[in-house]
Amino acid sequence: MPSYKGVEEMQTRIVNAWNEWDELEEIVVGIADDAYFEPTEPGGRPALRDKNMAVRETFPRGLKKQEVTEKANEELNGLVALLESHCVTVRRPEKHNFGVSVKTPLFEVENQYCAVCPRDVMITFGNEILEATMSRRARFFEYLPYRKLVYEYWHNDPHMIWNAAPKPTMQDAMYREEFWEWPLEERFKRMHDFEFCLTQDEVIFDAADCSRFGCDIFVQESMTTNRPGIRWLKRHLEPRGFRVHDVHFPLDLFPSHIDCTFVPLAPGVVLTNPERPIKEGEEKLFMDNDWQFIEAPHPTSSNDEMPMFCQSSKWLAMNVLSISPKKVICEAQEHPLHELLDKHGFEVYPIPFRNVFEFGGSLHCATWDIRRRGTCEDYFPKLNYTPLAATTNDVSCFIM
């Protein structure tokens, strides 16, 4: 068994978050200012959802309407107020000009996206802040709105570790563009091969494909994270004592970000998606260590009823934010989920968030936790697993 070190020191650090559920003390909440529509590119093909608007065949381009942005900001500010009422320190990213095109020697894209979803690009592993590679061209520089904050943490917390994953080329060869043309029959045929729009030649991952369970990190292989990306995370994190596991959800034909599919709520409890069960055999690790899977109820909106420009599925309903092992913030309209969580002993805090959906996510997506009260714990004590090159340096998750 590992023995943990520096408990008092960890509790005084500014950057300290080991899982998705410990009591929350500091967090970053996104902003919708100057948000643009996602452009069509090899990593993403935005499409209209409303079947009744056949006249308008193309997805809009350019800056989002001011009234849409204002409504999203109103809900984001409501989340800030709720968090502050629970004594959570809330930080916000800087405004950024997302209308600037991005051009490198290998690709060009007409505009960038937004700073609503810090969870996609930034992640905290204990005392480390890591910037993800990102998988889409329009999001290549999405770390910039958070850079001033990261510098502040780095200057003020001598224990904080700061890393940025290697940027991929995002050249045409990095993508499998025919993926978007596959009919459903072809997708079903290929879904067990877990080959999506990314090739396997470069290291690619979005931070939102990672879920933190103390010593154990689970990473979804998806349209936004490939196998070399998972391998890079393994080599990067395991020398510190973490254990990195890849997970798969074979019935999800467009997998992108784990937090609408497999959401840990507290030690021993995971909210699961009834339409996207975990790959057969991968549940054994959880069952052997006495974890309980709670199946989420169907969302109150169908996919067709979601906001017209939203590119996420109806399962944003599952995208909840835990502020302690017993307190969960949920979208206000998801009454069946509120009732389910209440039945399982959670205190639910409903909050309107539907207007944020168009910007790429919900409550978990729109946040990036910096500090939670707690230390690195082993929630899988029956797991026989030795991390790669485990060390005893002072930033290790634990001493071997």
C-alpha positions, 0 to 999 in steps of 0.5 A: 500500500502507498503511504501518503506524504505532506498532508498538512503541506497539501492543505495549504497549497493554492493549487490542490485538486485530486478528484472531482468531488472533494469540498471545493475551495477555488475554481475558474468559471468561463465567460462567453464574451466575444464568442464565435461560432465554431468553423468547419474543419477536419476535427469538427463539422458543426451542423444545425439541429433544427429539422424544420430549418431545411432552408438554412443549410449551412451553419452560421459563421462569425461572432455570436449575437450579443443577446445570445452571449448576454444570456449565457453570461447571465447564467455563468454569473449565476453559477458564480453567485451560487459558488460564492454563497458556498464560500468558494473563491471564483476566478474568471479568464481574461477576455480574448479576441476569438475573431482573429484567424489562426495560421501556422505553416501547416494549417489555417482556420478563419476564427477561434471559438470561446472561453466558456469551457475551461475544462476542455483545455486546462486540468489540475492533477494534484498540485500540477496545472496541465494545458492539453494539446487540444484536437481542433484548429480553432481551439489551438490557442484556447489556453491564452485566456487562462495564461495570466491566471496560471502565471499568478498561481505559479508565482504565488504557490511555490509547490505548483507545477506547470506543464503544457502538453506538446502541441500537435501539428493539426495538419490534414494528415492528423485527421481522418476526414472520411469519418464525417461521411460514414453512414450509421451502418459503417459507424456501427461496424467500426465502433469497436475499433475506436477509430474516429476522426483523429489518426494515431500518429500524433499526441492528441487529447482534450483535458475534458476526456480525463476524469480524476479519482485520486491516484487513478486517472481515467481517460476516454479514447474519443474523437478528441483524444487518441491512443498516443495522447493517453500514452503521453499522459501515462508517461507524464503522470505515472512517474508521480505515482498516478495510475492512468487507465483508458476507458471506452464507451462503444455505443457512443458513435461520436464520443467527445469528453467523458463528463457527459458519459461517466461522472464520478460524484463521490467516493464509490459513486459514478453517474453513468449514461444508460445509452453509453455503457462502459466497454464490457470488462472495464467495469470490473475494476470498479466493481472489484473495488465496491464502486456503485454505478447510478444510471442517469435518467433520460434528459428532459430534452431530446437531441432534437429539442436541444438549442439549434446551434448546440453541438453537444448531445442531450446528455449535457444533462449529466454534466453536473458539478460536485462541490462536495461529496454530498452537494451537486449543482445541476441544470434547473430543468433536469427534475428527474436527475434532481430526484435521483440524486436526492434519493441517493443522499445528495443535496441538489442545487438547481441552476438555469444553464440552458443558454450556455449549452450553445457554447459547448457544455454545461456546468462541469465543462464551464468550470476548472477546479483549482483547489479542493480540500483533500489529499491524494487517496487510493479509491481502488485498494484492490488494484494490483498496478505499479505505475511507470517509473514510480519515484519518491520526489517531492511532487509525487502523488504518494511514496511507493 
